[in-house]
Amino acid sequence: MAKIQYYTEEGLNKLKAELQDLKTRGRQEIARAIAEARDKGDLSENAEYDAAKEAQGLHEAKISKLEEVLGNARILDESSIDTSQVAVLSKVKIKNRKNNAVVTYTLVSEEEADLKLGKISVGSPIGKGLLGKKVGDVAQFQVPAGAMEFEVLEISR
């Protein structure tokens, strides 16, 4: 059973647009590549044809996976986010207790995560460590570089 993922409306619309593109433009490109390879002669010894058919299989698998993700997707109403503790779509201002660096992250689903935009996955070590914390709490967690401690300074939406 697939797990339910929560998305912003923007993130869900982006996934729907990607799926639509894969189903239309992507399938047309794959069909064109198969037709070109087929025109080159004997299919039993045609490596281009085999590669195009394999690409088609991978493309259809990607479509299937995206359809599954969308089937289990739920839009999270940002106005209903409880800012008393860290949850999905919370904007969290935290301070690294080791070097006093202050950063702000928004916790999002794995598909929407983008560190450049300050969006981290709730499935990441930092995201998991922050979930459920309140202002003033200290979150401790393991990252590849070792143990880290962050103090929650502010929670907003």
trRosetta pair geometry for C-beta under 8 A, 3 or more apart (Angstrom, degrees):
i j d omega theta_ij theta_ji phi_ij phi_ji
2 68 5.7 171 -72 169 162 106
2 69 7.8 -135 -179 -90 144 41
2 71 7.5 83 67 83 147 103
2 72 4.7 -124 112 -49 119 156
3 72 6.7 104 95 165 29 145
4 72 5.1 -139 -105 175 50 91
4 73 7.6 145 -160 -103 67 15
4 74 5.7 21 -178 -6 112 118
5 69 6.8 -16 31 -162 138 82
5 72 6.2 75 13 113 81 97
5 73 5.6 -31 71 -108 91 65
5 74 7.3 170 83 26 41 76
5 109 4.6 75 -178 -136 109 140
5 110 7.4 -83 -132 27 133 86
5 111 7.0 68 157 10 156 114
6 73 7.8 124 -112 -162 19 63
6 74 5.3 -37 -105 75 66 93
6 75 7.6 77 -159 -163 71 10
6 76 4.2 49 -179 -45 118 119
6 88 5.0 86 72 136 137 157
6 89 7.3 -89 126 -28 123 109
6 109 6.0 179 67 -60 54 112
7 11 4.2 -137 -167 88 103 116
7 12 4.3 129 106 -55 140 89
7 15 7.3 -76 -128 1 164 133
7 73 5.4 -5 3 -165 126 110
7 74 7.1 151 22 74 77 40
7 75 6.1 -51 75 -104 80 53
7 76 6.8 162 61 6 27 90
7 108 7.8 46 -127 -168 54 94
7 109 5.6 -48 -83 7 70 138
7 111 7.5 -28 -98 69 113 116
7 112 6.3 147 -132 -43 84 133
8 11 4.6 94 50 6 80 103
8 12 7.0 -152 86 -4 41 86
8 75 7.3 35 -174 -148 18 79
8 76 6.9 -50 -84 54 46 91
8 78 7.0 26 -123 -56 94 113
8 89 6.6 129 -73 -110 92 117
8 108 7.1 -47 -15 -128 104 113
8 112 6.8 111 18 -130 97 160
9 12 5.8 -57 -148 39 31 110
9 13 6.2 32 154 -20 65 108
9 75 5.5 37 -81 -141 70 126
10 13 5.9 -58 -149 37 27 110
10 14 6.5 31 152 -23 63 105
11 14 5.6 -51 -150 31 32 114
11 15 6.7 31 152 -17 64 102
11 108 7.0 163 -72 -168 157 127
11 109 7.0 144 148 40 156 112
11 111 6.9 123 -180 100 116 100
11 112 4.2 -32 -123 -94 140 124
12 15 5.7 -52 -152 35 35 111
12 16 6.5 35 150 -18 66 105
12 70 7.6 109 -155 -128 85 83
12 73 5.7 145 -118 152 106 140
12 75 5.8 -68 -13 -85 155 91
13 16 5.6 -52 -147 37 35 113
13 17 6.3 36 153 -20 66 104
14 17 5.8 -53 -148 35 30 111
14 18 6.5 33 151 -20 63 105
15 18 5.6 -53 -149 35 33 113
15 19 6.4 34 153 -19 65 104
15 66 6.6 -179 -175 -162 94 100
15 69 6.6 -117 -165 109 142 121
15 70 5.9 177 129 -82 124 97
15 73 7.1 170 72 -76 157 163
15 111 6.7 31 -81 147 121 147
16 19 5.7 -53 -149 35 32 112
16 20 6.4 33 153 -19 65 105
16 70 6.6 103 -83 -120 73 135
17 20 5.7 -53 -147 36 32 112
17 21 6.4 34 153 -20 64 106
18 21 5.7 -55 -150 36 31 113
18 22 6.4 31 153 -19 65 105
18 66 6.6 -134 104 -142 107 147
19 22 5.7 -54 -148 36 32 111
19 23 6.3 26 156 -16 65 109
19 63 6.8 102 -146 -141 79 72
19 66 4.8 -177 -91 131 99 133
19 67 6.7 115 -138 -70 134 66
19 70 6.5 -27 -43 -34 156 147
20 23 5.9 -59 -147 39 29 109
20 24 6.2 6 162 -1 66 113
21 24 6.4 -68 -138 48 25 94
21 25 5.4 -26 -168 35 69 114
21 26 6.3 80 135 -22 67 103
22 25 7.7 -43 -86 59 13 77
22 26 4.2 -17 -147 23 45 150
22 27 7.3 74 152 -31 53 83
22 59 6.9 178 -167 -174 99 89
22 62 6.4 -134 -146 107 148 110
22 63 5.1 -175 127 -88 130 90
22 66 6.9 125 31 30 154 156
23 26 6.9 41 -5 48 14 104
23 27 6.0 -3 -174 -13 33 124
23 63 6.2 105 -75 -130 78 129
24 27 6.6 -78 -155 34 5 101
24 28 6.6 -2 158 -14 52 112
25 28 5.7 -60 -149 36 30 113
25 29 6.4 29 156 -19 66 106
26 29 5.9 -56 -151 34 30 109
26 30 6.5 27 154 -16 64 106
26 59 5.8 178 156 -159 116 124
26 63 7.9 180 89 -66 141 110
27 30 5.7 -54 -147 38 34 112
27 31 6.2 35 154 -20 67 106
27 59 7.1 156 -87 140 60 136
28 31 5.8 -54 -146 37 30 111
28 32 6.3 33 153 -21 64 107
29 32 5.6 -53 -148 35 31 114
29 33 6.4 31 153 -19 64 105
30 33 5.7 -55 -150 36 32 111
30 34 6.4 31 152 -18 65 105
30 52 6.9 141 -165 -174 69 85
30 55 6.0 -162 -125 112 100 103
30 56 4.7 123 178 -96 131 81
30 59 5.4 -116 -69 23 149 165
31 34 5.7 -54 -148 36 32 111
31 35 6.3 33 153 -20 65 107
32 35 5.8 -55 -147 37 30 111
32 36 6.4 31 154 -19 64 106
33 36 5.8 -52 -146 35 30 111
33 37 6.4 28 155 -16 63 108
33 52 4.3 -172 126 -127 103 117
33 55 6.8 -14 93 69 152 143
34 37 5.8 -58 -148 40 30 109
34 38 6.1 34 153 -24 65 108
34 49 6.9 68 -146 -141 64 70
34 52 4.5 172 -83 137 62 132
34 53 6.6 86 -111 -69 109 65
34 56 6.6 21 -59 -51 127 135
35 38 5.6 -53 -144 34 30 114
35 39 6.5 33 155 -23 62 105
36 39 5.8 -56 -154 30 30 113
36 40 7.2 35 148 -29 60 102
36 48 7.6 -78 106 146 90 132
36 52 7.8 165 59 -83 87 156
37 40 5.8 -51 -162 18 38 117
37 46 5.9 128 171 155 95 125
37 48 4.0 -160 -122 117 108 99
37 49 3.9 165 141 -78 123 62
37 51 7.6 -172 -103 55 153 85
37 52 4.8 -160 1 2 149 142
38 43 6.7 -4 -125 -86 69 106
38 46 7.8 109 -100 125 34 167
38 49 6.0 95 -72 -109 56 116
40 46 6.0 134 84 -133 109 122
40 48 6.3 51 35 54 153 135
40 49 7.4 -151 51 -44 109 100
41 45 8.0 -30 110 69 107 94
41 46 6.4 168 77 -80 75 117
42 45 5.2 26 103 36 115 95
42 46 6.2 175 92 -39 56 99
43 46 5.1 -59 -132 23 36 125
43 49 5.3 -95 -139 106 79 169
46 49 3.9 48 109 10 118 116
46 50 6.7 158 97 -14 66 83
47 50 5.5 -53 -148 38 38 113
47 51 6.2 38 153 -20 69 106
48 51 5.7 -54 -147 38 31 111
48 52 6.3 31 154 -19 65 107
49 52 5.8 -55 -147 37 30 110
49 53 6.3 29 154 -18 65 106
50 53 5.9 -56 -148 37 29 110
50 54 6.3 30 153 -19 64 107
51 54 5.6 -54 -148 37 31 112
51 55 6.3 35 152 -21 65 105
52 55 5.6 -50 -147 35 32 114
52 56 6.5 39 150 -24 62 102
53 56 5.4 -48 -151 30 34 116
53 57 6.7 37 149 -20 63 100
54 57 5.6 -50 -154 32 35 113
54 58 6.6 32 151 -15 66 104
55 58 5.7 -55 -148 39 34 110
55 59 6.1 38 151 -24 66 108
56 59 5.6 -54 -146 35 30 115
56 60 6.4 28 156 -17 65 106
57 60 5.9 -56 -147 37 29 108
57 61 6.4 32 153 -21 63 106
58 61 5.6 -53 -149 34 32 114
58 62 6.5 35 152 -21 64 103
59 62 5.8 -53 -154 32 31 112
59 63 6.7 32 148 -18 63 103
60 63 5.5 -48 -149 34 36 114
60 64 6.3 40 151 -21 65 104
61 64 5.6 -53 -148 36 32 114
61 65 6.4 34 153 -20 65 105
62 65 5.8 -52 -147 35 31 111
62 66 6.4 29 155 -17 64 107
63 66 5.9 -59 -149 39 29 109
63 67 6.3 31 153 -21 65 107
64 67 5.7 -54 -149 35 30 113
64 68 6.5 32 152 -20 63 104
65 68 5.7 -54 -154 33 32 113
65 69 6.5 33 150 -20 66 104
66 69 5.5 -49 -147 34 35 113
66 70 6.3 32 154 -15 66 106
67 70 5.8 -55 -146 40 31 109
67 71 6.2 37 152 -26 64 107
68 71 5.5 -53 -148 32 30 116
68 72 6.7 7 159 0 63 108
69 72 6.4 -75 -154 47 27 95
69 73 6.2 44 148 -49 66 105
69 111 6.8 94 -172 -58 144 153
70 73 5.2 -40 -141 8 36 125
76 80 7.7 -129 176 61 73 103
76 81 7.5 60 154 -72 112 96
76 88 6.0 -144 -91 109 171 117
76 89 5.4 -166 104 -20 139 143
77 80 4.4 56 89 10 107 111
77 81 7.8 -158 100 -33 61 73
78 81 5.7 -25 -163 -12 47 118
78 89 5.8 -131 -110 162 80 142
78 157 5.4 145 179 169 91 123
79 157 7.7 145 -98 119 27 158
81 87 6.2 -170 -153 70 90 119
81 89 5.5 -120 -91 93 140 110
81 90 6.2 173 179 -80 131 70
81 157 4.4 141 66 -100 136 131
82 85 6.4 10 112 40 109 78
82 87 6.3 69 54 0 87 141
83 90 7.0 143 -116 -129 62 101
83 155 4.9 162 -169 115 76 99
83 156 5.9 15 -133 -116 131 32
83 157 6.0 -104 -75 -30 108 93
84 134 6.4 -19 158 -123 67 103
84 155 7.3 84 -169 80 1 142
85 90 8.0 -88 116 -87 43 159
85 132 5.6 -9 169 -157 128 33
85 133 6.4 158 -157 78 83 27
85 134 5.0 -51 -99 -80 79 76
85 155 7.0 -110 -162 -141 6 176
86 90 4.8 -158 -146 75 59 159
86 92 5.4 17 -114 -84 115 134
86 107 6.7 89 178 -7 99 148
86 130 4.7 -92 142 150 165 90
86 131 5.6 -129 105 -117 103 27
86 132 6.3 -37 62 22 86 21
86 133 4.9 18 12 51 121 79
86 134 7.7 -141 -8 -72 78 31
86 152 6.8 -123 -43 -121 122 142
86 155 5.9 -131 -77 -114 67 127
87 90 5.1 110 50 -32 56 116
87 107 7.3 -167 113 73 28 135
87 131 6.8 66 -108 -142 39 78
87 132 7.7 71 -78 -64 68 45
88 107 5.7 -116 -126 112 39 105
88 108 7.1 80 -163 -120 82 28
88 109 7.3 30 -150 -58 122 69
88 122 5.6 -42 -97 -61 85 147
89 106 6.8 -7 -153 -177 40 98
89 107 6.6 -68 -16 75 16 76
89 108 6.7 63 -84 -94 57 65
89 157 6.5 28 134 -142 96 90
90 106 7.2 -178 91 -146 36 59
90 107 5.5 17 50 29 79 110
90 155 5.5 -26 -172 -159 121 97
90 156 7.4 127 -167 66 70 30
90 157 6.6 -65 -121 -93 49 66
91 104 6.4 16 175 179 92 105
91 105 7.4 -176 -152 95 54 35
91 106 4.9 -27 -99 -94 72 83
91 155 7.3 138 74 -162 55 45
91 156 4.7 -29 65 72 108 81
91 157 6.2 149 7 -121 98 13
92 104 6.9 172 87 -151 41 60
92 105 5.6 -15 59 63 91 80
92 106 7.6 151 14 -96 72 31
92 107 6.7 38 -1 -25 118 102
92 130 5.8 114 122 -174 177 143
92 152 6.3 -61 -164 -136 108 95
92 154 7.3 160 -156 85 42 58
92 155 5.7 -8 -105 -106 73 71
93 102 6.5 12 -180 -177 94 102
93 103 7.5 -176 -148 96 55 33
93 104 4.7 -25 -97 -98 72 89
93 152 7.7 100 76 -167 56 56
93 153 4.5 -64 105 71 98 107
93 154 3.9 22 38 48 118 100
93 155 7.8 -134 22 -62 74 35
93 156 7.9 35 -13 7 100 100
94 102 7.2 175 91 -148 36 60
94 103 6.1 -17 62 64 82 76
94 104 7.6 148 16 -96 66 38
94 105 7.1 -14 13 16 113 102
94 130 7.1 -93 -68 -105 144 125
94 139 7.4 -43 -136 32 137 122
94 150 4.2 19 173 173 126 123
94 151 6.5 156 -159 74 72 42
94 152 5.7 -38 -102 -103 85 48
94 153 6.2 172 -104 8 25 90
95 100 6.2 -14 -176 -152 108 48
95 101 7.1 163 -153 81 59 37
95 102 4.9 -26 -98 -95 80 78
95 150 6.5 150 69 -159 37 70
95 151 4.8 -15 57 55 96 96
95 153 5.6 78 -18 -43 101 121
96 99 5.2 5 102 48 124 80
96 100 6.6 -66 74 -8 77 8
96 101 4.6 18 27 50 120 86
96 102 7.8 -137 11 -69 74 33
96 103 7.6 44 -28 5 97 103
96 148 7.0 -56 -137 -168 94 107
96 149 7.5 106 -161 81 54 58
96 150 5.8 -39 -95 -101 47 79
97 100 7.6 28 -142 -74 22 52
97 138 6.9 20 -47 -139 143 115
97 149 4.3 -31 32 98 128 108
97 150 6.7 -157 -14 -98 87 23
97 151 5.8 96 -68 -22 98 98
98 148 7.2 -87 -6 -139 126 72
98 149 6.8 121 -34 48 86 90
102 153 6.9 -6 -138 3 111 156
103 118 7.8 -169 174 -132 94 98
104 118 6.0 11 98 -164 77 135
105 118 5.5 -156 -117 178 48 77
105 119 7.1 125 -167 -115 77 19
105 120 4.8 -10 -169 9 134 113
105 126 7.3 77 29 128 173 131
105 127 8.0 -121 134 -85 142 78
105 130 7.9 180 73 -11 127 171
106 118 6.0 75 8 119 87 90
106 119 5.0 -31 69 -106 98 71
106 120 7.5 152 71 23 45 65
107 119 7.9 138 -111 -159 8 64
107 120 6.2 -35 -107 74 57 80
107 121 7.6 31 -157 157 68 13
107 122 5.0 72 177 -79 108 84
107 127 5.3 129 -132 -136 104 99
107 130 6.7 -155 -72 86 134 129
107 131 7.3 140 -158 -78 164 81
108 112 4.0 -91 150 90 133 119
108 113 5.8 180 75 -74 104 58
108 119 4.7 0 11 -172 132 110
108 120 7.2 139 30 69 79 29
108 121 6.6 -58 77 -101 68 44
108 122 7.1 -148 78 -24 19 87
109 112 5.0 79 57 16 80 103
109 113 7.3 -118 97 -32 41 82
109 121 6.9 -6 151 -133 24 80
109 122 6.8 -28 -101 17 36 105
110 113 5.7 -33 -154 -5 35 120
110 121 4.5 40 -102 -133 59 130
110 122 7.7 -89 -51 42 68 71
110 123 5.2 -10 -72 27 108 131
112 119 6.0 -82 132 156 88 144
112 121 8.0 143 64 -94 68 73
113 119 5.5 -163 -136 119 41 92
113 120 5.8 27 -138 -153 105 26
113 121 4.0 -40 -69 -53 142 86
113 124 7.2 125 -128 -34 151 122
114 117 4.3 36 98 25 112 109
114 119 4.9 39 46 54 71 110
115 118 7.4 42 -169 -80 37 21
115 119 7.3 -111 -74 60 25 55
115 120 6.6 46 -96 -85 74 79
120 124 5.3 -80 173 36 102 145
120 126 5.8 -27 154 80 157 119
120 127 5.2 -162 123 -61 103 104
121 124 4.4 114 66 -23 91 96
121 127 5.3 -109 101 -12 50 159
122 127 4.3 -159 -130 162 26 129
122 128 7.0 96 166 -68 57 55
122 131 6.3 68 -157 -69 99 123
123 127 6.2 14 31 77 24 136
123 128 6.7 27 -152 -54 25 100
124 127 4.3 91 50 9 82 107
124 128 6.8 -152 84 -6 39 86
125 128 6.0 -55 -144 38 26 109
125 129 6.2 24 158 -18 62 112
125 141 4.9 159 167 146 93 128
125 142 6.2 -104 -150 81 137 54
125 143 4.9 175 83 -89 153 73
126 129 5.7 -61 -148 39 29 111
126 130 6.2 22 158 -17 66 111
126 139 7.8 84 -156 122 61 139
126 141 6.5 178 -93 67 39 146
126 143 7.1 16 -50 -79 84 120
126 148 7.8 -26 -94 80 89 139
126 150 7.4 49 -144 -1 96 150
127 130 6.0 -63 -147 37 27 106
127 131 6.7 40 157 -38 64 98
128 131 6.1 -42 -151 10 31 115
128 141 6.7 132 81 -125 93 145
129 133 7.8 17 141 -33 60 132
129 139 4.3 110 147 172 99 115
129 140 6.7 -142 -153 76 125 24
129 141 3.3 -95 -75 -41 140 137
129 150 7.4 105 117 36 128 113
130 133 5.4 -83 -163 22 51 125
130 139 5.2 -32 -86 -94 55 166
130 150 7.3 -30 -84 80 97 133
130 152 7.0 124 -143 -86 92 113
133 137 4.1 -151 -163 81 95 140
133 139 5.3 -67 -68 -67 156 106
133 152 4.9 163 130 -35 122 147
134 137 5.1 100 53 -20 62 118
134 152 6.7 163 104 82 25 146
134 155 7.5 -79 -147 -10 44 143
135 152 5.5 -124 -115 116 36 103
135 153 6.9 7 -144 162 87 15
135 154 6.5 29 -112 -99 113 29
135 155 6.0 -123 -59 1 91 100
136 151 7.3 -24 -154 -172 25 97
136 152 6.6 -32 24 71 25 89
137 151 7.4 169 90 -149 37 58
137 152 5.1 20 56 23 80 120
138 149 5.7 0 -180 -171 109 103
138 150 7.1 161 -157 81 61 37
138 151 5.2 -32 -100 -95 75 70
138 152 7.7 -147 -83 2 27 77
139 149 7.1 158 80 -153 49 51
139 150 4.9 -13 57 61 99 91
139 151 7.8 177 17 -87 73 21
139 152 6.7 77 -18 -43 106 96
140 147 6.6 1 -172 -172 95 102
140 148 7.2 174 -146 87 52 46
140 149 5.1 -15 -98 -100 79 80
141 147 7.4 169 92 -147 26 63
141 148 6.1 -19 64 58 71 88
142 146 7.3 -82 -144 170 71 25
142 147 5.8 -40 -98 -94 65 62
142 148 7.8 143 -111 15 18 78
143 146 6.9 -3 63 53 75 33
143 147 7.9 138 23 -109 71 15
143 148 5.6 17 7 -4 115 123
145 148 7.6 54 77 -52 102 110
152 155 6.7 8 176 -50 119 98
